[in-house]
Every structure is written in C-alpha cells, then in structure tokens.
Amino acid sequence: MRIAFDDHIFSWQKYGGISRYFYELANQLTLEPSLDVKVISPFHVNEYLATSSKVPILGTKMPSGKYLQKGYRIANRLLVPIYQRGFMPNIIHETYYSAWGSFAGNAKRVITVHDMIHEKLPNYFHPKDKTPKRKAAAIERADHIICVSENTRADLIQILGVPHKKTSVVHHGLSFYREELARSNSSGAPPFLLYVGERTGYKNFSALLSVYAKYKYLHNNFHLIVFGGGHFSDLELQKIKTLKLDLSRVRQTTGNDLILRELYNAASLFIYPSQYEGFGIPPLEAMSMGCPVACSNTGSLPEVVGDAASFFDPNCEESMANAILCCLENQSYRDSLIHKGQARVKNYSWQKCAKETKAVYKALLS
C-alpha cells in the first residue's frame, strides 16, 4: 500500500499539534513493511520533518516567513500533483483543509477532522476566516473522514450532516513520557501553576488570569507560568496591570519539548480552561509527567482524560477556582489524580494510532 501525506500543514506550521500528529503518524506507518509512506511537500517549514530520520520526504525545508510561506504554498500547488503522479499512491491523506485537492488518480482521499471549533464558536473568529468553507470542501471530496474523538465525530455529523459510515474515530497518540525525571521541582523555582499553548478566544486564558488574581491563596503562594503562545499581547499586559498582578510572578516562556517536560514535571498543577477542544493533548502530556490536572468539562476533554482530572465549568470562575483549590489543598485528592493520570495515558500511543489508521486505509481500499 502506497500512502502519501500532502503539504498543506507542513508548508505553514513550524510546530504545532496538527503537524506533530501527522509527523508521528507517518513515522509509525513507515515502520510497517507492507506500507510505502511518503510526505510530499516540495517546500516546507516544519521542524518535525527536519529532524525526522524515518519518514521519506519529497521536499526541502525552507526558511519561514509570512510571504515566503505563501509562495511555497503556491509552488506546492503546482508541484505536488507532479510528485503524486510519480508516486501513484493508493491513499492520499490530506494534512489540512484546502479548497482544492491535488491529483488523486485512483487513490482514495482521507481527511482528519481535529475539531469543529470554527463552527461551534464562530464569534471567536474573523468573519472572513475561510477555514469552515475549506473544511467543508475537504470533507466533501474525501472518501473517508478520521475524527480524533467521539465528541468531534458527533459534532461533525450534527453540523455538516456527514453520514456516520463515512467516519471513524482514531485517538491521538502521546509523545511525552516521564522517563527518568523525578517528580520534584528540579529547577529550584518557587511553586507554580502551569498553562500551555495559545491563549486567545476560546482558549479562555483571560478567565484563568481573573481567578488567579481574585484568590489570594493562589497569587501569594504560586507563580503562574505560561508556556508557548507568543509573548503577552498588549491587551494581556493591560489586564495583568489592571488585576494588579506582578509580572515577576506571571511569566511567559517558551522552548523545546525538553523544557516543556521539565515544566510539567515541576508544576504544582496544570490548568486547561479551554471552552472547547476536539481532543486535548496538553492535559495528557501533563499526566504523563506526573502532574495533576484541572481542566474544563466541555468538548472532548471528559472523553479523553476520563476521571483523571479535576473538572470545572470554563464559563464559571467560581467553578474553576474550586477545582484548582481542591487540587492544591487536598493532598490525597491530588495524589489520586496523579495516579489516575499515569494510568490514563497508557491508553494513548502513536503505535495504536497508526495501527487504527492503517485499518481505516485497508477498509477503504477493500
């Protein structure tokens, strides 16, 4: 079986959950002797592909930049069909939503739907955002749709009317493992709460800031460390100032996966206040590192984390505060969450993800 992953996500995302998903999936599928796997991205900016020693890549890593990447996508639109004709895949797995589909020949098309955020929460996106239209076009031309959670599949079917038989659910794998790291604040830093990822819109970081500022126990005893998502915006800095929080105690930082693992390992609590997620990898990453988790009770999160988190209503600051304080003040409850989290993450692996995805491909071809 010949499987081609196209260029869409790799030509614009250096790092991120979706490109990580396809990188890990392609890596695992490459280990299967019966499969011939290639990533066809003539020009890409993706750092995961740049470090891969397993996945055959038909393409070259290029410097990133808004206008450069726009040029890469235009060039790829012309070149990818040529590469695909030379490879003649049986399966083309499109890596992100596009209004156009490259040459397929007799190949079956597969698309992965990660969430229905744009459709569920349109008020958080610009009216001219083309993602919903591009997603609908990709879904329409796909022969089969992989959803990353049952929740996402249910939303997809409800909103777009996709037939159930055209869909399958394959959960993400997990790339973070505790390995030899000890469960301690190895950095010697003061106790801290951890937030990871983008912060705008439905990610609901603003509500977490309000809760942190409102409860003295939190801001007097714990720093708040924010990993990734870029430097604090002017609006965030203004809110931090308005809430009378000290920037020495509310800090944004970034780095590689090793640094993030160390933060998970040392944090007193990981907090995930998102109003909606199609899957939700960061809570699992935290659990894998032995860090207790407090997260929203919406979207796919209850499905993914099971009973291994302290849940709260992301639209209620009191609910969020109670869940956070319960984790921090009740040691036995905290220990139980850590234990449950360590067991929960064993349900997720890229090997399992690849095995189930391969089964989707085989069923589609048969």
SVG drawing of the C-alpha trace seen along z (x, -y; Angstrom):
<svg xmlns="http://www.w3.org/2000/svg" viewBox="-27 -49 45 55">
<polyline fill="none" stroke="black" stroke-width="0.4" points="0.0,0.0 1.4,-3.4 0.4,-6.3 1.0,-10.0 0.7,-12.8 0.4,-16.2 2.0,-19.5 -0.8,-21.6 0.1,-21.6 3.9,-21.3 4.1,-24.4 2.8,-26.7 3.2,-25.2 6.7,-25.0 5.5,-23.5 2.0,-22.6 -0.4,-19.8 -1.6,-19.0 1.8,-18.8 3.0,-16.8 0.1,-14.4 1.0,-13.8 4.7,-13.6 4.2,-10.9 1.6,-9.0 3.9,-8.9 6.8,-7.9 4.9,-4.9 3.4,-3.9 6.9,-3.9 7.9,-1.1 5.2,1.2 7.0,3.4 3.8,3.6 3.5,-0.2 5.3,-2.7 4.9,-6.1 5.9,-9.5 5.4,-13.1 5.0,-15.1 5.8,-18.7 8.3,-20.2 8.7,-23.3 8.0,-23.1 9.0,-24.9 8.2,-22.1 10.7,-21.4 9.4,-17.9 10.1,-16.8 13.5,-18.5 14.5,-16.2 12.9,-13.0 15.2,-10.1 12.4,-7.7 9.8,-9.4 10.8,-9.7 10.2,-13.3 9.8,-14.5 10.7,-18.1 13.1,-20.5 12.9,-22.6 12.9,-26.3 13.2,-29.5 9.9,-30.6 8.1,-33.9 4.6,-35.0 5.2,-35.9 7.8,-33.2 5.3,-30.6 2.6,-32.0 5.0,-31.5 5.8,-27.9 2.1,-27.1 1.6,-28.4 4.6,-26.5 3.5,-23.3 0.1,-23.6 1.9,-23.2 4.5,-20.6 2.6,-18.3 0.5,-16.8 3.6,-16.1 5.2,-14.3 2.0,-12.4 1.8,-11.2 5.3,-9.8 4.5,-8.0 0.9,-6.9 -0.4,-6.5 -3.3,-4.2 -4.2,-6.6 -3.8,-10.4 -4.1,-11.7 -4.7,-15.4 -3.0,-17.1 -5.2,-20.1 -8.3,-21.7 -8.0,-23.1 -10.5,-24.3 -8.6,-22.3 -7.4,-18.8 -4.3,-17.7 -4.2,-14.9 -5.5,-11.7 -5.7,-9.3 -7.3,-6.1 -6.2,-7.0 -8.7,-7.2 -8.7,-10.5 -8.7,-10.7 -9.0,-13.8 -8.6,-14.1 -11.0,-16.4 -9.5,-17.6 -12.4,-19.7 -15.4,-21.8 -14.3,-24.9 -15.0,-27.3 -18.5,-26.0 -19.3,-25.7 -17.8,-29.1 -17.8,-31.3 -17.8,-34.5 -14.1,-33.9 -13.0,-34.0 -12.9,-36.7 -15.9,-36.8 -13.6,-36.4 -11.9,-33.3 -12.1,-30.7 -11.5,-27.6 -15.1,-26.5 -15.5,-26.6 -12.2,-24.9 -13.0,-22.2 -16.4,-21.6 -14.7,-21.3 -12.1,-18.9 -14.8,-16.8 -16.9,-16.7 -14.2,-15.3 -12.9,-12.9 -13.7,-9.2 -13.4,-8.8 -13.0,-11.1 -11.0,-10.3 -12.1,-12.1 -9.8,-12.4 -12.6,-11.9 -16.2,-10.6 -17.1,-14.2 -15.7,-15.6 -17.4,-12.9 -20.8,-13.8 -20.3,-17.5 -19.2,-16.8 -22.3,-14.7 -24.6,-17.1 -23.3,-20.3 -22.4,-19.1 -24.7,-16.1 -21.9,-13.7 -23.0,-10.0 -21.8,-8.1 -20.4,-5.3 -18.1,-7.8 -16.3,-8.4 -14.0,-6.6 -12.6,-7.7 -8.9,-7.3 -7.5,-9.0 -4.2,-10.8 -1.1,-9.3 1.2,-10.7 4.8,-11.9 5.6,-12.8 6.8,-10.2 8.2,-10.8 11.3,-8.6 13.9,-9.3 12.6,-12.7 11.8,-12.7 8.6,-14.2 10.1,-17.3 10.7,-21.0 14.1,-20.2 14.6,-23.8 14.6,-25.2 11.9,-27.7 9.1,-28.8 5.9,-26.6 4.0,-27.4 0.8,-26.8 1.3,-25.9 -0.6,-27.0 0.4,-25.7 -0.4,-26.9 -2.4,-29.6 -4.3,-31.9 -6.8,-33.9 -10.5,-33.4 -12.0,-30.0 -8.7,-29.1 -10.1,-31.2 -6.8,-32.3 -8.3,-35.6 -10.6,-33.8 -7.7,-31.9 -5.9,-35.3 -9.0,-36.6 -9.2,-33.6 -5.5,-33.7 -5.8,-37.4 -9.0,-37.0 -7.8,-34.3 -5.0,-35.4 -4.0,-31.9 -3.2,-31.4 -1.2,-34.5 0.5,-34.6 1.7,-31.0 2.2,-30.2 3.7,-31.8 1.8,-31.4 4.0,-30.2 2.7,-30.4 4.5,-28.2 4.2,-29.0 1.6,-31.1 3.9,-34.0 4.8,-37.0 2.0,-38.6 -0.1,-40.9 -0.8,-44.5 -4.3,-43.5 -2.9,-40.8 -0.4,-43.1 -3.1,-45.7 -5.3,-43.1 -2.3,-41.9 -1.8,-45.5 -5.5,-46.1 -5.6,-43.0 -2.6,-44.3 -0.5,-41.2 3.2,-41.2 4.9,-40.3 7.7,-38.7 5.0,-36.1 3.1,-35.8 5.6,-34.9 5.5,-33.8 8.3,-31.5 8.9,-29.1 11.4,-26.4 11.7,-22.9 10.0,-19.7 12.6,-19.0 11.9,-22.4 8.2,-21.7 8.6,-18.3 10.6,-19.8 7.9,-22.4 5.2,-19.7 7.3,-17.7 7.9,-20.6 4.5,-22.3 2.2,-22.1 -0.8,-21.9 -1.5,-22.1 -4.7,-24.1 -6.5,-23.9 -9.5,-26.3 -10.4,-25.9 -14.1,-26.3 -13.9,-23.6 -11.3,-21.0 -11.6,-18.4 -9.1,-16.3 -6.8,-18.0 -3.2,-16.8 -1.7,-19.1 -3.7,-17.5 -2.4,-14.1 1.2,-15.4 0.9,-16.8 -0.5,-13.4 2.4,-11.5 4.8,-13.7 3.1,-13.0 1.5,-16.5 -2.1,-16.8 -4.6,-18.4 -7.5,-20.7 -9.5,-21.2 -12.8,-22.2 -15.7,-19.8 -16.6,-20.6 -15.9,-19.3 -13.8,-16.1 -11.9,-16.7 -14.1,-14.4 -13.8,-11.7 -10.0,-12.0 -8.9,-12.4 -11.6,-10.2 -11.7,-10.6 -8.1,-11.7 -8.7,-15.4 -10.4,-17.9 -13.2,-19.3 -14.7,-22.8 -17.2,-24.8 -14.9,-27.1 -17.6,-29.8 -17.8,-30.0 -14.8,-31.4 -16.0,-30.1 -16.2,-26.6 -12.7,-27.0 -11.3,-28.2 -12.9,-25.4 -11.4,-22.8 -8.0,-24.4 -8.0,-24.9 -9.2,-21.3 -6.2,-20.0 -3.8,-22.3 -5.2,-22.0 -6.3,-18.3 -3.1,-16.1 -4.9,-12.8 -7.1,-14.0 -4.1,-15.4 -2.2,-12.1 -5.2,-10.2 -5.3,-12.4 -1.6,-11.8 -2.1,-8.0 -5.2,-8.0 -3.4,-10.2 -0.4,-7.9 -2.8,-5.0 -4.9,-7.0 -2.1,-7.9 -1.4,-4.2 -4.5,-4.3 -2.8,-6.6 0.2,-5.8 1.2,-6.6 1.7,-2.9 -2.0,-2.4 -3.0,-5.5 -1.0,-4.2 -2.5,-0.7 -6.0,-2.0 -5.3,-4.4 -3.9,-1.6 -7.1,0.3 -9.1,-2.6 -6.9,-2.7 -7.3,1.0 -11.0,1.0 -11.3,-1.9 -9.3,-0.1 -11.3,3.1"/>
</svg>
